[in-house]
Amino acid sequence: MRIPPHVWLLASGLAVGALAHGVFQNEPEAAPAPLATKAAIRPKVMAAGLLPSDDTLEILKDPKLPDRVSRVALWLPHASLEEVQEFWNHLMENPAVPDELIVLVMARWVALDPAGAIKAKRPGLGPSRAWEAWAYSDPKAAHRAAVDSGDDQIQMLVMQAIASRDPDYVLKLMEEGDMASRRSASRVVDAFLAQRSYERAMDVTLRFSSGLNKDKIFREWAKQDAAEALKWGLQQPKLVSTINKDDELMRDIARQNEAAVPEILAKLPAGDIKQRLQGAYVKALAERDPEVAMRFASDIGSPLLRDNLLGTIGASLAGSKPEAAAGILSKLLDEGRSLGEHPVIVFFPEGSRQWTSTESPLDGFGKALVERMPEQALDTAMQNAEKPAYRKAALQLADMAMERDAWDFGGWLDRQPAGGVRDELILHFSSHLVEEGEPAYAEALSWAAAMSDARQRDEQLSDLLSRWKSKDPEAYRKYVADPKTPEAIRALSTPSESR
């Protein structure tokens, strides 16, 4: 079983007396050998950071001793090498030794004699515990010894242990091209994450380990400091495209930092990521308070971005609060906004320019309205159909509605009052019935015959009859010859065809 780093740290603190507390230390050596001998290491007891324990070795050997692990931890900082070896041998001769004791004793042993600890007898245990303990207590010496051992597995084991305790040391080796250290990149990242050094964890991930989950690491960073995470991410070519595509990340940031989002947005440069966070933010606001969300969107200086945010709010409300969504549609149409394409002028370096068009940021709003509240959206557009923006919106929403469900749209259209806009809708609808899927010429002609403008009606009827005759002459002849066919339609066919 691998011992987590924090357990080794506890062992170092209790069993070894936490060197930083000044309980003991090894005398410095001029030129330390990779594996030091017993004679070269002479423990030096300093001013007591931990008072000597009253327990004796014989007392501590009792497996039934109350609070045994804690009492061993207090005894070990003052234990001699011979006592540690004797206690270790005792533990190895007894089954079911608590793992905490193995950790504690080995931590003290490697502080006194790493070479002996590595060679110690350990039935059922390999030398990994000793190497790990040495790596935690003296990383540089353990690393030198592991390299000199020529054993790749030992080098990897030691490097991973050091990475958990001293990631900066391993990172330096990684930057120098050491392959064993690079295989420990995930441990270095984990150590930086434990320190909440998210920028360094992300840096290691992007530079040395494409296999690590950079998205997961970035999300963790964003939970702690979304502004700094996003600012840093914007400077990383390997990361910015990932952030820009992650709608869920933006939603999480907006929801988890709702009160702080305005401040975060103020720190971000203009661009797609800022706009996506703004969109996620107004969605989160709209779920709680649509009025606050609308005020935030209305204060945006850019007209296109403002419209985009209002459309985002409206789309998010279309399923749950259709009245509020309809209100946003009315507000935008009152201001003359378009749900479809809008013109864009493009300037070229040599001085020429040309007009083109692009989808309106409100296009997604219209689709959401038709998907979730089609009749209410159409009714909203029709209520002021004499105004150009409302009329255009009615036609745009109608085209989307008939694509979604032609027969449902027909039921709504049948209830609309006669007039110019209804005629335009019928013109679109009757053409749609013969252009999409299986052509329904009879139904299309029936709708066209209901138009109130006689000239426009006859033009559409003639066009539909001509197209039917071209596509399916036999079905066309049967239709015009049928006495049930409306006279207004029969009159537009040739005399021979209507007999």
C-alpha positions, -999 to +999 in steps of 0.1 A: +000+000+000+014+034-010+015+059+019+001+093+011+025+122+014+007+137+043+012+105+063+049+106+057+049+143+067+032+133+099+058+106+104+086+131+099+070+155+123+064+130+151+090+103+147+119+124+136+109+153+158+103+175+127+138+187+119+125+222+117+116+219+154+153+213+162+150+180+180+180+164+162+200+168+131+228+150+113+262+167+113+270+181+078+293+160+056+319+176+033+313+151+005+283+128+013+283+094-003+252+082-021+246+057+006+260+069+039+275+045+065+265+043+101+298+058+112+293+088+090+260+097+107+261+107+143+228+120+157+232+152+176+206+160+202+198+197+203+177+218+226+147+196+233+118+204+211+102+172+224+109+159+258+122+123+261+095+097+264+091+078+297+084+046+276+110+020+271+116-002+241+102-032+259+070-014+269+065-002+232+069-038+219+035-047+235+010-049+206-019-043+231-004-011+245-030+017+246-022+046+223+007+027+210+013+046+177+012+080+195+036+068+222+060+053+197+059+087+178+070+105+210+097+079+218+113+077+183+130+112+182+153+102+210+158+065+200+192+054+190+199+036+157+203+003+176+169+008+193+153+016+160+167-015+144+156-037+173+121-023+173+119-027+135+130-064+137+103-069+164+076-054+142+087-076+112+083-107+134+047-100+143+018-101+119-007-073+114+016-045+122-002-011+119+010+007+088+014+039+108+041+022+129+060+011+098+059+047+085+071+062+118+099+038+124+112+040+088+112+078+088+134+078+119+157+051+105+164+068+072+173+100+092+199+080+111+211+055+085+195+055+050+218+027+037+209+004+066+171+013+063+171+003+026+189-030+034+167-038+064+148-071+064+112-066+057+092-098+050+064-090+026+077-055+021+101-042-005+126-014-001+101+011-014+092+023+021+128+032+030+134+049-004+102+070+000+110+079+036+145+089+025+131+110-004+108+129+020+135+135+046+165+143+024+154+147-013+187+155-028+207+127-012+179+102-020+179+113-056+217+110-059+215+075-044+186+064-067+205+075-098+236+057-086+216+026-080+210+023-118+175+009-110+148+027-131+120+017-108+138+030-077+146+063-096+109+066-105+098+058-069+121+083-054+113+110-079+076+106-073+081+108-036+102+140-039+077+155-063+050+152-036+072+169-010+094+193-031+078+199-065+101+228-072+132+205-070+116+181-095+104+209-118+140+221-120+151+186-131+123+184-156+134+217-172+169+203-174+157+174-194+158+146-168+134+119-181+127+103-147+115+136-134+093+142-164+076+109-158+066+123-124+048+154-139+015+143-125+029+142-089+044+177-094+010+190-106-007+174-076+018+190-052+012+224-067-025+219-066-022+210-029-004+243-024-031+261-044-004+272-069-028+268-098-008+288-123+023+266-117+002+234-119-013+246-152+021+256-165+036+222-158+006+205-174+008+225-206+046+223-209+053+187-199+023+165-197-004+167-224-020+135-209-030+154-177-065+168-176-058+205-181-096+212-182-101+197-147-072+216-133-084+249-148-119+243-134-104+239-100-085+271-104-115+289-116-134+279-085-108+296-063-100+327-084-120+329-117-106+363-127-070+352-124-076+319-141-093+335-171-067+362-174-039+336-174-058+313-197-062+341-223-025+342-227-021+304-233-026+293-270-030+257-258-058+266-234-077+296-248-096+275-275-106+250-248-119+277-225-138+293-254-156+262-263-165+252-227-201+265-221-203+244-189-172+261-175-187+295-181-220+285-165-201+272-135-180+303-131-211+325-134-231+306-109-204+300-083-192+336-085-224+355-093-217+384-070-182+388-082-188+384-120-191+422-127-156+426-111-142+397-130-156+410-163-140+444-156-106+427-154-110+408-187-100+422-221-127+424-248-131+392-267-150+360-271-143+346-236-155+378-220-187+378-241-193+341-232-190+348-195-214+378-199-239+355-216-235+328-189-239+355-162-271+370-176-285+335-179-278+328-142-293+362-133-324+356-155-331+323-136-333+343-104-343+378-114-351+386-151-354+423-144-319+426-129-306+406-159-323+429-183-309+460-166-274+445-167-277+438-205-292+472-212-262+489-197-238+473-222-223+499-245-221+478-277-255+476-294-247+442-309-235+427-276-264+443-258-289+427-282-270+394-279-274+395-241-310+404-242-316+376-267-298+352-244-320+363-215-351+359-236-341+324-249-334+312-213-369+324-202-388+311-232-395+277-216-401+288-180-414+324-182-429+329-216-445+362-207-411+377-198-396+363-230-424+379-250-418+412-232-381+411-243-392+404-279-415+434-278-388+456-263-364+447-291-389+451-318-400+484-305-364+495-310-364+482-345-341+452-340-340+423-364-342+386-356-325+376-388-295+389-407-281+424-403-258+443-427-221+446-421-197+469-440-162+454-445-132+478-451-101+464-469-065+476-465-063+491-500-093+513-492-121+495-509-152+483-490-182+462-495-214+453-478-221+418-466-244+403-439-242+381-409-266+364-386-282+386-360-272+379-324-309+376-319-313+346-342-309+321-314-336+340-295-361+336-323-353+298-326-358+294-288-391+312-290-404+290-318-392+259-301-407+266-267-436+291-272-443+293-310-479+307-309-472+333-282-441+345-300-461+348-333-489+365-315-464+390-300-451+398-335-485+401-350-499+425-324-481+455-341-476+440-375-481+474-391-446+484-378-418+472-400-398+455-373-428+436-361-439+426-396-404+414-404-402+394-372-436+378-379-423+366-412-391+353-398-408+335-369-433+321-393-407+306-415-390+290-385-424+278-372-435+261-404-401+244-406-406+231-371-443+219-376-461+230-408-495+217-397-493+234-363-484+266-380-513+262-403-537+259-374-523+292-360-524+309-394-561+300-399-570+320-369-554+352-380-575+382-393-574+390-430-549+416-441-516+422-458-494+404-433-517+374-433-514+373-471-476+374-469-477+346-444-500+325-467-477+332-496-447+318-476-467+289-463-482+278-496-448+278-512-433+259-482-459+231-486-447+223-521-410+228-515-404+207-484-407+169-482-436+155-501-452+183-521-488+190-509-501+209-540-538+206-532-533+220-497-510+248-510-536+258-536-563+258-509-543+282-487-534+305-516-570+308-526-577+323-491-555+353-498-575+386-497-555+404-523-569+392-557-539+400-578-514+384-554-537+354-550-541+347-587-503+350-592-496+325-565-523+301-577-510+303-613-475+296-601-485+267-580-506+252-608-478+256-633-453+239-609-477+210-602-484+205-639-446+203-646-438+179-617-469+156-618-491+161-649-515+133-642-522+143-606-526+179-618-552+170-645-572+149-620-572+179-595-584+206-620-610+182-635-625+174-600-658+193-595-649+198-559-619+220-569-627+256-561-639+275-592-613+303-586-586+277-591-603+259-620-607+292-638-569+297-639-563+263-657-568+259-694-603+251-706-593+216-718-578+208-685-608+218-664-632+196-684 
